[in-house]
Amino acid sequence: MIEPNSLAVFVAGSSRTVPGVIKQTGSGRKAMLEFDRQQLIAALQDRSGPVALTITGAFGDGQRFAGSDTITVKH
């Protein structure tokens, strides 16, 4: 299980507070994270074009994880 207080979202390398919901998917270490769209838009701070997003956190046993992707922001 993911520790909710361990989650961090990095937008272009800078940490941002973006409220999210953890949806465990079955057993093991699979989960879906959903973030508030308006909060994420605010965290992007008027950026446009390709933007790197990274999500970090920890499981209940302390093992850390990270995932990243690049999104394209269009206005």
Contacts in CASP RR format, 6 or more apart in sequence:
PFRMAT RR
TARGET T0000
AUTHOR 0000-0000-0000
METHOD contacts of the structure
MODEL  1
MIEPNSLAVFVAGSSRTVPGVIKQTGSGRKAMLEFDRQQLIAALQDRSGP
VALTITGAFGDGQRFAGSDTITVKH
1 24 0 8 1.000
1 59 0 8 1.000
1 60 0 8 1.000
2 22 0 8 1.000
2 24 0 8 1.000
2 31 0 8 1.000
2 57 0 8 1.000
2 58 0 8 1.000
2 59 0 8 1.000
2 60 0 8 1.000
3 57 0 8 1.000
3 58 0 8 1.000
3 59 0 8 1.000
3 60 0 8 1.000
3 62 0 8 1.000
4 22 0 8 1.000
6 56 0 8 1.000
6 57 0 8 1.000
6 58 0 8 1.000
7 20 0 8 1.000
7 22 0 8 1.000
7 33 0 8 1.000
7 55 0 8 1.000
7 56 0 8 1.000
7 57 0 8 1.000
8 15 0 8 1.000
8 55 0 8 1.000
8 56 0 8 1.000
8 57 0 8 1.000
9 15 0 8 1.000
9 16 0 8 1.000
9 17 0 8 1.000
9 18 0 8 1.000
9 35 0 8 1.000
9 40 0 8 1.000
9 43 0 8 1.000
9 53 0 8 1.000
9 54 0 8 1.000
9 55 0 8 1.000
10 16 0 8 1.000
10 52 0 8 1.000
10 53 0 8 1.000
10 54 0 8 1.000
10 55 0 8 1.000
10 56 0 8 1.000
11 43 0 8 1.000
11 44 0 8 1.000
11 45 0 8 1.000
11 47 0 8 1.000
11 51 0 8 1.000
11 52 0 8 1.000
11 53 0 8 1.000
12 47 0 8 1.000
12 51 0 8 1.000
12 52 0 8 1.000
13 52 0 8 1.000
13 54 0 8 1.000
16 43 0 8 1.000
17 39 0 8 1.000
17 43 0 8 1.000
18 35 0 8 1.000
18 36 0 8 1.000
18 39 0 8 1.000
18 40 0 8 1.000
18 43 0 8 1.000
19 35 0 8 1.000
19 36 0 8 1.000
19 39 0 8 1.000
20 33 0 8 1.000
20 34 0 8 1.000
20 35 0 8 1.000
20 36 0 8 1.000
21 33 0 8 1.000
21 34 0 8 1.000
21 35 0 8 1.000
22 31 0 8 1.000
22 32 0 8 1.000
22 33 0 8 1.000
23 31 0 8 1.000
23 32 0 8 1.000
23 33 0 8 1.000
23 34 0 8 1.000
24 30 0 8 1.000
24 31 0 8 1.000
25 31 0 8 1.000
25 32 0 8 1.000
29 59 0 8 1.000
29 65 0 8 1.000
33 55 0 8 1.000
44 51 0 8 1.000
44 73 0 8 1.000
47 73 0 8 1.000
48 73 0 8 1.000
48 74 0 8 1.000
48 75 0 8 1.000
49 72 0 8 1.000
49 73 0 8 1.000
49 74 0 8 1.000
50 70 0 8 1.000
50 71 0 8 1.000
50 72 0 8 1.000
50 73 0 8 1.000
51 70 0 8 1.000
51 71 0 8 1.000
51 72 0 8 1.000
51 73 0 8 1.000
52 68 0 8 1.000
52 69 0 8 1.000
52 70 0 8 1.000
53 68 0 8 1.000
53 69 0 8 1.000
53 70 0 8 1.000
53 71 0 8 1.000
54 66 0 8 1.000
54 67 0 8 1.000
54 68 0 8 1.000
55 66 0 8 1.000
55 67 0 8 1.000
55 68 0 8 1.000
56 64 0 8 1.000
56 65 0 8 1.000
56 66 0 8 1.000
56 67 0 8 1.000
57 64 0 8 1.000
57 65 0 8 1.000
57 66 0 8 1.000
58 64 0 8 1.000
58 65 0 8 1.000
59 65 0 8 1.000
END
